[in-house]
Amino acid sequence: MARWTRQELEEAFDRYQAAALKGAQSGDWRDWADMFTIDATYFEHHYGKFWGRETIFKWIGETMKPFPACEMTSFPVTWYSVDEEKGWIICEVMNRMNDLGDGEIYQEPNITILHYAGDGLFKYEEDAYNPHNMGVTIGRWLEAKKKLEAEASE
């Protein structure tokens, strides 16, 4: 028998997504970091491993603050799977750049694995994506932004 109900896992995942959106739009990542246990592990394939909620909070705040990372304003989930027996949620998250209004959506996916710890908190997250593809997408967004700004100033 599973330790947690599907409903509990889904509700925690909903709060996690809402906290990520709030962090992306406000630049304040406290609510997102508080979705993790004090001793959580975060494994980000490009940046490395981080241990502890406060380390995760410091890392995400520093990483998402400078341009152009601060222009990543939402993280919509395209699909997810819940393993009730393990308490895991595996999903595809789109790292979406700010809408330029040019009819394009500039985003790149990553696969996220979350391990639930109970009480609405996660004890582990792992994010895997292709850094090259992320760079290409951000480069396309930067070029489009530059072009739109040039057209606006004409």
N, C-alpha and C positions, 0 to 999 in steps of 0.2 A: 504494500500500500504506500502511496506517495505521502511524503511529509507535508506537502502543501497542496492546496486545491488549485485547479486551473484558474479559478476566479481570482485567488490571491496573487498568483503569478501574473495574470493579465493586468490586474489593477496596479501592481508594482511597475510593470512595463509601461503602462499608460502614464504613470507619474514620472517615470524616467524620461519618456519622450517629451512630456510637457516641460520638464526641467531643462532638457537639452535645447528646446526651442527658446525658452526664456533666456538661457545663457547666450545663445547665438544672437538674439535680438537686443539684449540689454548689455552684453559684455560682462555681466555678473554671473559667474559660474558656481556660486555657493550652493544653490539648491541642487544643481546637478551633482556636485561633489558629495553632497549630503545624502545622495541615493546609495552611497557605498558604506560598508562597515568601516570602522576605525582602522582595521588591519587589512583592508582590501588590497588586492593585487590588480594592477592595470598593465596589460601588455599591448603596446602599440608597436606594430612591426617596424615602423620607420624610426620612431623616437626611442624605443626601448621599453624597459620594465620599470614600473613605479610601485612602491609599497607604501600603503597607508593613505587614508582619506586626505590628510592635509598635504601630502606630497602630490597626490593626484590633483587636488585643487590648485596648488601653486603651478604645476605643470600646465594644466589646461588654461589657466588665466594668462600665463606668459606666452603660450603657443598661439592662442586665439586673439590676442590683443593687437599685434602689429598688422599692417596692411601687407598683403591682401587677405590674410586669414580672417581678419575682422569682417570681411565682406562675405564670409560663409554664413548665411543668415538662417538657414534651416537644414534639418536633417530628416527628411521624410523617409519613412520605412515603407519599402515596396512589398515586402513579404516577411513573414516570421513563422517560426515553428516553436511550439512549447513542448518540452519533454518534462512531463509531470513527475515521472519517477526520479529523475536527476535534479529537477528544479532548474533546468537550463532553458534559456531562450536564445535561439539562433536566428539572426535576421540579416536582411540586406538594407543598409542605410545609404541613402543618397546624400553626399556632401554637396549641398546646393549653394551656389554663389548668388549674391544679390541680383535681383531681376533688373536688367538694364533697359527693359522696355523695347527690345529689338525683336521680340518674338521667339528668341532662343532660350532654352533652359540649359544653363551651364552647371553640370553636376557630374560627379564621379562616384561610383559605388564602393562601399567596403562591406565586408562580412563581419558582423559583431557576434560574439559569443558572450552571454551573460550567465553567471552562476548565482542563483538566488541563495540568500542566507536566512530569510525569514524577516519578520517585522518590517516589511516593505523595503529591505535593503539588499544590495548585491555585494558579493564578496570577491567577485572576479569579473573582469572584462578583458576581452581580447579583440583587437581590431586588425583585420588584414585587408590590404588593398595594394594596388600597383602604384608606387610613388611616381613612376614615369608618367603613367596615364593621368594622375592627379595634376602633375606639373603641366602637361599638355593642355588639359582643360582650363586650368587657371591662366595659362598663357593666352588661350583663345579668348577668355573673358577679358583679360587686360587689353588685348588688341581691339576687341569690340568696344570696350569702354573708351579707349583713346580715340577711336574713329568717331564715336557718337559725340564725344566732347568737342572734337575738331569741327564736326558738322554744325554743332550748336553755336559755335563761336563765329561761324562764317556770316 
